[in-house]
Amino acid sequence: MQQLIEKGHVYIAQPPLYKIKRGKREEYIETEKQMNSLLFDLGTEDMELASTKDKKIFKDKQLKELLQLVFEFERLAAGIERRGVKISKYLSFRHKTTKKLPIYMAKVEQDTKFLYSDTELAKTIKEIEKDLEKNTKTTATDVRTEYVAEFYEARDLEKIIERIEKTGCEIQQVFEAESEAKKKPFKITSEGAIKELDTLKECLDYVREVAKRGLSMQRYKGLGEMNPQQLWDTTMNPGTRTLLKVTLEDAVEADEMFTILMGDQVEPRREFIEKHAREVKNLDV
């Protein structure tokens, strides 16, 4: 097997995630990104989004780009909230001058600190170690694992926020309704119907809802859910299938991962899950 991989003869067929049917038209979707792109295309057809505050109108390409930014913000914000921090609170620590977001959160006694650099983290770890000096078994690694959370999404989130603000929208408008607003800040016009909404997140949900009207979606979790014809169309037919070449680096990493997750030793598997649980982006149960 190793020689076959080294010579580039081993491939894995990549099955689709979705089967979409609209009227007589059927197509297979391979990634979540393609799925969202399709929904945005369908949902924004002949649609306008207007800001009631400054009368700015988004439509066609501009509207799809804005919705894509909101979708990315939503995905990254979910990662932040998995660490026990509401996105509204996290954004309140956005630096007023540099616009940087915290990359670490550390618990020091009864206080929670949001940190912007590795230098700040190292200093804080020393503070925590002093508080725990009675426990001689405590190490910097233990402190970082038990008392520090890292926001892996911070840098990507900064870029998304900057791009959203360049459209003229405020970042709070994505997820937070204006409590004192006399009228809803967004208005969607589609096929003669008008829908007023509080946030850009609500606008995104509405566009998805419109896109799915008359749309049949089937989500595949594995090849076992496909009938023989579907298997041929998506995975076996040389003219239409997608193949991924297996490299030796892939094989070594896969073997190591398989040993950890599927092997007889429970402890390495538990340690892996505990270490990476909050880093999960797409969990399919």
VOBA-1610 file (N, C-alpha, C; in pm, whole numbers, padded with zeros to 5 digits, always signed):
BEGIN
Met+00082-00120+00000Met+00000+00000+00000Met+00086+00126+00000Gln+00195+00124+00080Gln+00280+00243+00089Gln+00339+00278-00048Gln+00381+00174-00124Gln+00439+00199-00256Gln+00334+00258-00351Leu+00212+00211-00340Leu+00104+00264-00424Leu+00080+00412-00395Ile+00082+00446-00264Ile+00062+00586-00224Ile+00178+00672-00272Glu+00302+00623-00254Glu+00421+00698-00295Glu+00419+00728-00445Lys+00367+00635-00524Lys+00364+00653-00670Lys+00239+00728-00717Gly+00154+00769-00621Gly+00037+00850-00657Gly-00076+00773-00721His-00093+00645-00683His-00196+00561-00743His-00321+00544-00657Val-00322+00604-00538Val-00436+00585-00447Val-00520+00713-00441Tyr-00649+00698-00468Tyr-00742+00811-00466Tyr-00863+00776-00381Ile-00928+00879-00330Ile-01052+00861-00254Ile-01163+00936-00327Ala-01272+00868-00355Ala-01387+00934-00418Ala-01456+01023-00316Gln-01485+01147-00356Gln-01546+01245-00266Gln-01696+01252-00293Pro-01779+01196-00204Pro-01924+01201-00226Pro-01979+01340-00195Pro-02096+01374-00248Pro-02155+01506-00220Pro-02218+01512-00082Leu-02244+01633-00036Leu-02313+01653+00092Leu-02464+01660+00073Tyr-02507+01717-00040Tyr-02650+01740-00060Tyr-02693+01698-00201Lys-02819+01662-00210Lys-02886+01649-00339Lys-02999+01752-00339Ile-03000+01837-00439Ile-03099+01945-00448Ile-03191+01918-00566Lys-03321+01932-00542Lys-03418+01914-00650Lys-03514+02032-00649Arg-03526+02097-00765Arg-03620+02208-00781Arg-03690+02190-00914Gly-03820+02156-00907Gly-03892+02120-01028Gly-03834+01991-01084Lys-03796+01993-01211Lys-03737+01875-01274Lys-03584+01877-01266Arg-03529+01984-01213Arg-03384+01999-01209Arg-03326+01937-01081Glu-03223+01853-01098Glu-03153+01793-00985Glu-03004+01823-00995Glu-02941+01847-00882Glu-02796+01864-00880Glu-02740+01824-00745Tyr-02613+01789-00745Tyr-02545+01748-00622Tyr-02451+01860-00577Ile-02447+01882-00447Ile-02365+01987-00388Ile-02258+01921-00300Glu-02132+01957-00323Glu-02022+01889-00255Glu-01981+01953-00123Thr-02001+02084-00108Thr-01954+02153+00012Thr-02060+02247+00068Glu-02044+02283+00196Glu-02135+02379+00258Glu-02124+02516+00190Lys-02004+02550+00146Lys-01983+02678+00079Lys-02064+02685-00050Gln-02063+02576-00127Gln-02143+02571-00250Gln-02292+02577-00219Met-02331+02512-00109Met-02471+02513-00069Met-02518+02654-00037Asn-02439+02727+00041Asn-02476+02864+00075Asn-02478+02954-00047Ser-02383+02934-00137Ser-02379+03013-00260Ser-02506+02992-00341Leu-02551+02867-00351Leu-02674+02837-00424Leu-02795+02902-00357Leu-02804+02891-00224Leu-02918+02950-00152Leu-02920+03102-00167Phe-02802+03164-00165Phe-02796+03309-00183Phe-02839+03349-00324Asp-02798+03270-00424Asp-02839+03297-00562Asp-02990+03289-00577Leu-03048+03183-00522Leu-03193+03163-00534Leu-03271+03264-00451Gly-03225+03288-00328Gly-03300+03373-00236Gly-03296+03520-00268Thr-03189+03566-00333Thr-03176+03710-00359Thr-03224+03750-00499Glu-03276+03656-00574Glu-03325+03687-00708Glu-03441+03787-00699Asp-03426+03900-00768Asp-03528+04008-00767Asp-03556+04057-00625Met-03454+04060-00541Met-03472+04104-00402Met-03387+04228-00375Glu-03440+04317-00290Glu-03365+04435-00245Glu-03368+04442-00093Leu-03254+04478-00035Leu-03246+04502+00108Leu-03213+04649+00129Ala-03298+04719+00203Ala-03279+04862+00226Ala-03256+04889+00374Ser-03161+04978+00401Ser-03140+05027+00538Ser-03231+05146+00558Thr-03324+05137+00651Thr-03419+05246+00673Thr-03352+05367+00738Lys-03231+05345+00791Lys-03160+05454+00859Lys-03096+05551+00760Asp-03020+05497+00664Asp-02952+05584+00567Asp-02999+05563+00423Lys-03106+05484+00406Lys-03169+05461+00276Lys-03079+05386+00176Lys-02969+05328+00224Lys-02882+05253+00134Lys-02949+05124+00090Ile-02931+05089-00037Ile-02996+04970-00092Ile-02891+04868-00137Phe-02913+04743-00099Phe-02827+04633-00141Phe-02908+04541-00233Lys-02852+04507-00348Lys-02919+04411-00437Lys-02815+04341-00524Asp-02857+04233-00585Asp-02771+04156-00675Asp-02639+04117-00605Lys-02526+04149-00667Lys-02395+04107-00615Lys-02367+04166-00478Gln-02401+04295-00459Gln-02378+04361-00329Gln-02452+04290-00217Leu-02575+04251-00243Leu-02657+04184-00141Leu-02598+04047-00108Lys-02559+03972-00210Lys-02501+03839-00186Lys-02370+03848-00107Glu-02290+03947-00140Glu-02163+03965-00067Glu-02187+04001+00079Leu-02287+04087+00104Leu-02320+04124+00242Leu-02369+04002+00320Leu-02456+03923+00259Leu-02509+03804+00326Leu-02398+03702+00353Gln-02304+03689+00261Gln-02191+03598+00282Gln-02108+03642+00402Leu-02089+03773+00416Leu-02015+03826+00531Leu-02090+03797+00661Val-02222+03815+00659Val-02303+03787+00778Val-02296+03639+00813Phe-02299+03554+00711Phe-02288+03409+00733Phe-02154+03374+00798Glu-02044+03433+00747Glu-01911+03407+00803Glu-01902+03458+00946Phe-01961+03576+00971Phe-01962+03630+01107Phe-02036+03535+01201Glu-02150+03486+01156Glu-02231+03394+01237Glu-02152+03267+01271Arg-02080+03214+01173Arg-02001+03092+01194Arg-01888+03115+01295Leu-01818+03226+01280Leu-01707+03257+01370Leu-01757+03291+01510Ala-01869+03362+01517Ala-01927+03399+01647Ala-01968+03275+01726Ala-02014+03171+01655Ala-02052+03046+01722Ala-01931+02984+01790Gly-01814+02995+01727Gly-01692+02943+01788Gly-01655+03017+01914Ile-01674+03149+01913Ile-01647+03230+02033Ile-01741+03189+02146Glu-01868+03173+02114Glu-01968+03143+02218Glu-01953+03002+02274Arg-01889+02911+02198Arg-01863+02777+02251Arg-01766+02782+02368Arg-01694+02891+02381Arg-01602+02907+02494Arg-01667+02980+02611Gly-01799+02992+02605Gly-01873+03048+02718Gly-01880+03199+02722Val-01855+03265+02609Val-01858+03411+02603Val-01960+03455+02498Lys-02056+03537+02538Lys-02152+03591+02443Lys-02079+03681+02344Ile-02119+03675+02218Ile-02049+03753+02116Ile-02058+03902+02145Ser-02168+03948+02202Ser-02181+04091+02236Ser-02077+04132+02340Lys-02055+04046+02439Lys-01955+04076+02541Lys-01815+04072+02481Tyr-01789+03972+02399Tyr-01657+03959+02337Tyr-01623+04082+02254Leu-01719+04130+02175Leu-01695+04247+02090Leu-01677+04375+02170Ser-01728+04376+02293Ser-01710+04494+02378Ser-01563+04514+02415Phe-01481+04409+02399Phe-01338+04418+02428Phe-01257+04450+02302Arg-01323+04481+02194Arg-01253+04521+02072Arg-01179+04652+02099His-01050+04653+02069His-00966+04770+02101His-01012+04891+02020Lys-01034+05002+02087Lys-01091+05121+02022Lys-00998+05181+01917Thr-00867+05166+01937Thr-00771+05225+01843Thr-00728+05127+01735Thr-00679+05012+01777Thr-00625+04914+01681Thr-00733+04827+01618Lys-00852+04823+01680Lys-00963+04738+01634Lys-00934+04589+01651Lys-00830+04557+01728Lys-00796+04417+01751Lys-00892+04355+01852Leu-00912+04224+01836Leu-00994+04147+01929Leu-00904+04063+02018Pro-00950+04029+02139Pro-00870+03944+02227Pro-00848+03807+02164Ile-00728+03752+02186Ile-00701+03617+02135Ile-00698+03514+02248Tyr-00701+03562+02373Tyr-00703+03471+02488Tyr-00799+03524+02594Met-00852+03431+02674Met-00929+03464+02793Met-00872+03382+02908Ala-00839+03448+03018Ala-00777+03378+03131Ala-00852+03407+03259Lys-00866+03305+03342Lys-00932+03320+03471Lys-00825+03337+03579Val-00825+03454+03643Val-00730+03485+03750Val-00810+03509+03877Glu-00800+03415+03971Glu-00881+03418+04093Glu-01029+03429+04052Gln-01097+03537+04096Gln-01239+03553+04062Gln-01258+03641+03939Asp-01148+03681+03876Asp-01153+03775+03765Asp-01130+03703+03632Thr-01184+03760+03525Thr-01160+03709+03390Thr-01092+03817+03308Lys-00977+03782+03251Lys-00902+03878+03171Lys-00906+03840+03023Phe-00922+03942+02939Phe-00916+03922+02795Phe-00782+03978+02746Leu-00707+03895+02675Leu-00568+03928+02641Leu-00549+03936+02490Tyr-00459+04026+02448Tyr-00443+04057+02307Tyr-00312+04006+02246Ser-00225+03946+02326Ser-00096+03901+02273Ser-00039+03787+02356Asp+00060+03720+02301Asp+00130+03613+02373Asp+00207+03669+02492Thr+00254+03793+02478Thr+00326+03858+02588Thr+00235+03877+02709Glu+00113+03926+02683Glu+00015+03943+02791Glu-00020+03808+02853Leu-00029+03705+02768Leu-00063+03572+02818Leu+00046+03520+02911Ala+00172+03533+02869Ala+00283+03485+02952Ala+00284+03553+03088Lys+00258+03683+03090Lys+00254+03758+03215Lys+00140+03709+03304Thr+00025+03684+03243Thr-00092+03639+03318Thr-00073+03499+03373Ile-00009+03411+03295Ile+00018+03275+03342Ile+00105+03278+03467Lys+00201+03368+03470Lys+00285+03382+03590Lys+00202+03425+03711Glu+00104+03514+03687Glu+00015+03557+03796Glu-00064+03438+03849Ile-00115+03358+03758Ile-00196+03242+03798Ile-00109+03142+03874Glu+00012+03122+03827Glu+00103+03027+03893Glu+00134+03070+04036Lys+00145+03199+04057Lys+00170+03248+04193Lys+00054+03214+04285Asp-00068+03227+04231Asp-00187+03194+04310Asp-00194+03045+04339Leu-00131+02966+04254Leu-00139+02820+04268Leu-00008+02758+04319Glu+00082+02844+04369Glu+00215+02795+04405Glu+00213+02690+04516Lys+00105+02682+04590Lys+00095+02579+04694Lys+00089+02439+04633Asn+00039+02434+04510Asn+00030+02305+04440Asn+00157+02288+04356Thr+00251+02212+04404Thr+00382+02199+04338Thr+00374+02125+04205Lys+00261+02058+04178Lys+00248+01982+04054Lys+00203+02070+03938Thr+00161+02191+03966Thr+00110+02278+03862Thr+00223+02329+03773Thr+00206+02322+03642Thr+00304+02371+03545Thr+00237+02472+03454Ala+00318+02541+03373Ala+00264+02640+03279Ala+00167+02574+03181Thr+00198+02448+03142Thr+00110+02376+03051Thr-00024+02349+03117Asp-00021+02307+03245Asp-00145+02284+03319Asp-00228+02411+03326Val-00163+02523+03357Val-00232+02651+03370Val-00299+02688+03239Arg-00225+02674+03130Arg-00280+02712+03000Arg-00399+02624+02962Thr-00392+02497+02996Thr-00500+02405+02964Thr-00624+02430+03048Glu-00605+02455+03178Glu-00718+02464+03270Glu-00773+02605+03289Tyr-00690+02707+03271Tyr-00732+02842+03305Tyr-00735+02938+03186Val-00693+02892+03069Val-00684+02981+02953Val-00764+02924+02836Ala-00842+03009+02772Ala-00913+02972+02649Ala-00858+03057+02535Glu-00835+02994+02421Glu-00783+03068+02305Glu-00893+03088+02203Phe-00904+03210+02152Phe-01002+03243+02049Phe-00935+03231+01913Tyr-00944+03112+01853Tyr-00879+03088+01724Tyr-00943+03170+01612Glu-01065+03215+01635Glu-01140+03286+01531Glu-01108+03435+01525Ala-01031+03487+01622Ala-01016+03632+01639Ala-00970+03704+01513Arg-00863+03658+01451Arg-00808+03730+01336Arg-00903+03728+01216Asp-00965+03613+01190Asp-01063+03606+01081Asp-01183+03695+01111Leu-01224+03698+01237Leu-01338+03779+01277Leu-01308+03928+01258Glu-01187+03969+01289Glu-01147+04110+01268Glu-01164+04150+01121Lys-01122+04062+01031Lys-01132+04091+00888Lys-01277+04099+00842Ile-01360+04007+00892Ile-01502+04007+00855Ile-01571+04133+00905Ile-01542+04172+01029Ile-01602+04293+01086Ile-01563+04415+01005Glu-01436+04423+00968Glu-01388+04537+00888Glu-01463+04545+00755Arg-01483+04431+00691Arg-01553+04429+00562Arg-01700+04464+00577Ile-01762+04418+00686Ile-01903+04453+00710Ile-01916+04603+00732Glu-01827+04661+00809Glu-01833+04805+00836Glu-01808+04887+00710Lys-01731+04834+00616Lys-01707+04905+00490Lys-01833+04912+00404Thr-01929+04825+00429Thr-02055+04831+00355Thr-02146+04943+00406Gly-02108+05003+00520Gly-02190+05108+00580Gly-02275+05058+00695Cys-02269+04927+00723Cys-02346+04870+00834Cys-02261+04867+00961Glu-02326+04880+01074Glu-02257+04867+01202Glu-02258+04721+01244Ile-02152+04678+01311Ile-02142+04536+01344Ile-02254+04491+01437Gln-02300+04580+01526Gln-02410+04542+01616Gln-02539+04514+01540Gln-02551+04572+01419Gln-02672+04549+01340Gln-02681+04406+01289Val-02570+04333+01295Val-02572+04194+01250Val-02656+04108+01343Phe-02642+04130+01473Phe-02701+04037+01570Phe-02785+04103+01678Glu-02787+04236+01686Glu-02851+04303+01799Glu-02956+04403+01750Ala-03079+04387+01795Ala-03187+04479+01757Ala-03173+04610+01833Glu-03208+04720+01768Glu-03205+04851+01832Glu-03327+04865+01922Ser-03304+04873+02053Ser-03415+04873+02149Ser-03502+04998+02139Glu-03442+05112+02102Glu-03518+05238+02100Glu-03557+05281+01959Ala-03535+05195+01862Ala-03567+05231+01724Ala-03718+05242+01704Lys-03761+05349+01636Lys-03904+05368+01611Lys-03954+05273+01502Lys-03865+05237+01410Lys-03902+05139+01308Lys-03785+05045+01284Lys-03815+04931+01230Lys-03712+04829+01210Lys-03607+04882+01111Pro-03479+04853+01137Pro-03371+04913+01057Pro-03353+04856+00916Phe-03414+04741+00888Phe-03396+04681+00756Phe-03530+04644+00693Lys-03535+04661+00562Lys-03658+04629+00488Lys-03620+04551+00362Ile-03680+04434+00348Ile-03655+04351+00230Ile-03777+04355+00140Thr-03753+04382+00012Thr-03860+04380-00088Thr-03834+04266-00184Ser-03931+04177-00198Ser-03916+04061-00285Ser-04050+04022-00343Glu-04058+04019-00477Glu-04180+03981-00547Glu-04300+04063-00500Gly-04277+04191-00476Gly-04385+04281-00436Gly-04416+04279-00288Ala-04362+04181-00215Ala-04386+04172-00070Ala-04275+04247+00005Ile-04313+04307+00119Ile-04217+04381+00201Ile-04206+04314+00338Lys-04083+04292+00381Lys-04057+04231+00511Lys-03962+04321+00589Glu-04006+04365+00708Glu-03922+04450+00792Glu-03855+04364+00900Leu-03725+04387+00920Leu-03647+04301+01009Leu-03556+04382+01099Asp-03520+04323+01214Asp-03441+04394+01316Asp-03291+04386+01294Thr-03242+04273+01241Thr-03098+04252+01231Thr-03061+04192+01095Leu-02934+04200+01062Leu-02886+04137+00939Leu-02891+03985+00950Lys-02879+03934+01072Lys-02894+03789+01093Lys-03035+03745+01054Glu-03136+03825+01090Glu-03274+03795+01051Glu-03289+03803+00899Cys-03220+03897+00836Cys-03224+03909+00690Cys-03166+03784+00625Leu-03055+03735+00679Leu-02993+03613+00628Leu-03089+03495+00640Asp-03152+03480+00755Asp-03247+03370+00776Asp-03365+03380+00680Tyr-03411+03502+00655Tyr-03525+03522+00565Tyr-03488+03484+00421Val-03370+03522+00377Val-03325+03488+00242Val-03314+03336+00227Arg-03263+03268+00328Arg-03257+03122+00325Arg-03397+03062+00314Glu-03489+03119+00391Glu-03627+03071+00389Glu-03688+03086+00250Val-03667+03201+00188Val-03718+03226+00053Val-03656+03128-00046Ala-03525+03106-00033Ala-03452+03019-00126Ala-03502+02874-00120Lys-03545+02830-00003Lys-03583+02690+00015Lys-03727+02661-00026Arg-03803+02766-00061Arg-03940+02745-00106Arg-03940+02668-00238Gly-04010+02556-00240Gly-04015+02474-00360Gly-03887+02396-00386Leu-03799+02393-00285Leu-03671+02325-00299Leu-03670+02200-00214Ser-03633+02087-00273Ser-03619+01962-00199Ser-03471+01938-00172Met-03436+01922-00044Met-03296+01904-00006Met-03278+01770+00066Gln-03180+01694+00021Gln-03145+01569+00089Gln-03001+01577+00135Arg-02978+01557+00265Arg-02843+01565+00323Arg-02787+01425+00336Tyr-02670+01402+00277Tyr-02606+01271+00285Tyr-02504+01270+00399Lys-02512+01168+00485Lys-02413+01151+00591Lys-02314+01040+00558Gly-02340+00970+00448Gly-02249+00863+00408Gly-02299+00796+00282Leu-02214+00716+00220Leu-02250+00650+00095Leu-02363+00550+00113Gly-02380+00500+00236Gly-02484+00401+00262Gly-02624+00455+00244Glu-02640+00588+00240Glu-02773+00648+00222Glu-02811+00663+00076Met-02718+00628-00015Met-02745+00644-00158Met-02789+00512-00221Asn-02877+00522-00321Asn-02915+00404-00397Asn-02810+00381-00507Pro-02812+00267-00576Pro-02708+00235-00676Pro-02691+00342-00784Gln-02802+00399-00832Gln-02792+00501-00937Gln-02724+00627-00885Gln-02758+00667-00761Gln-02696+00785-00702Gln-02546+00763-00679Leu-02510+00641-00636Leu-02368+00608-00618Leu-02292+00619-00750Trp-02354+00571-00857Trp-02289+00579-00988Trp-02273+00725-01031Asp-02380+00803-01017Asp-02377+00942-01062Asp-02275+01027-00987Thr-02259+01001-00858Thr-02178+01091-00775Thr-02037+01041-00744Thr-02020+00908-00738Thr-01896+00854-00683Thr-01822+00758-00777Met-01895+00690-00865Met-01833+00587-00948Met-01809+00632-01093Asn-01894+00717-01145Asn-01885+00758-01285Asn-01758+00840-01310Pro-01664+00791-01391Pro-01537+00863-01415Pro-01558+01003-01473Gly-01671+01022-01541Gly-01695+01151-01604Gly-01746+01259-01510Thr-01798+01221-01395Thr-01860+01321-01306Thr-01806+01319-01163Arg-01736+01216-01124Arg-01694+01204-00984Arg-01579+01300-00951Thr-01562+01323-00821Thr-01451+01404-00770Thr-01357+01313-00692Leu-01229+01315-00728Leu-01130+01229-00663Leu-01027+01311-00587Leu-00988+01262-00471Leu-00882+01324-00392Leu-00763+01229-00386Lys-00645+01278-00427Lys-00526+01193-00425Lys-00473+01182-00281Val-00438+01060-00241Val-00380+01035-00109Val-00229+01048-00118Thr-00170+01134-00035Thr-00024+01147-00029Thr+00029+01074+00094Leu+00159+01054+00099Leu+00218+00981+00212Leu+00197+01059+00341Glu+00205+01193+00334Glu+00181+01275+00453Glu+00039+01252+00505Asp-00058+01246+00412Asp-00196+01219+00450Asp-00206+01083+00519Ala-00139+00984+00464Ala-00149+00847+00515Ala-00092+00837+00656Val+00024+00899+00678Val+00086+00895+00811Val-00004+00963+00913Glu-00055+01081+00878Glu-00142+01154+00971Glu-00271+01078+00996Ala-00328+01020+00890Ala-00452+00945+00904Ala-00432+00822+00993Asp-00319+00754+00975Asp-00290+00636+01057Asp-00279+00673+01204Glu-00210+00785+01231Glu-00196+00831+01369Glu-00332+00869+01428Met-00413+00940+01348Met-00544+00982+01396Met-00635+00861+01418Phe-00629+00764+01327Phe-00711+00644+01339Phe-00674+00568+01466Thr-00544+00560+01496Thr-00497+00491+01616Thr-00550+00558+01742Ile-00550+00692+01742Ile-00598+00767+01859Ile-00749+00750+01876Leu-00824+00769+01768Leu-00970+00774+01778Leu-01037+00637+01774Met-00973+00539+01710Met-01037+00409+01694Met-00961+00295+01762Gly-00848+00328+01827Gly-00767+00224+01889Gly-00823+00175+02021Asp-00751+00081+02082Asp-00796+00019+02207Asp-00770+00107+02329Gln-00678+00204+02317Gln-00642+00287+02432Gln-00743+00401+02449Val-00808+00404+02564Val-00913+00504+02590Val-00854+00640+02625Glu-00746+00642+02702Glu-00691+00769+02753Glu-00648+00866+02643Pro-00574+00821+02539Pro-00537+00915+02431Pro-00658+00974+02361Arg-00764+00891+02346Arg-00886+00938+02280Arg-00955+01044+02365Arg-00964+01020+02497Arg-01026+01116+02587Arg-00948+01248+02588Glu-00815+01239+02593Glu-00732+01359+02593Glu-00751+01439+02464Phe-00759+01369+02351Phe-00778+01436+02223Phe-00911+01510+02219Ile-01017+01444+02264Ile-01151+01505+02263Ile-01156+01625+02357Glu-01101+01611+02477Glu-01102+01721+02573Glu-01022+01840+02522Lys-00912+01812+02452Lys-00825+01919+02403Lys-00889+01994+02287His-00958+01923+02198His-01004+01984+02074His-01155+02006+02066Ala-01228+01974+02171Ala-01375+01981+02166Ala-01425+02119+02123Arg-01364+02224+02176Arg-01412+02359+02147Arg-01362+02415+02014Glu-01278+02339+01945Glu-01228+02384+01816Glu-01314+02334+01701Val-01412+02248+01732Val-01494+02188+01628Val-01573+02295+01556Lys-01571+02290+01421Lys-01644+02389+01341Lys-01770+02329+01278Asn-01761+02206+01231Asn-01876+02142+01167Asn-01897+02005+01229Leu-01987+01998+01326Leu-02016+01873+01394Leu-02144+01814+01337Asp-02134+01694+01283Asp-02249+01627+01222Asp-02284+01507+01308Val-02392+01516+01385Val-02431+01408+01476Val-02538+01322+01411
//
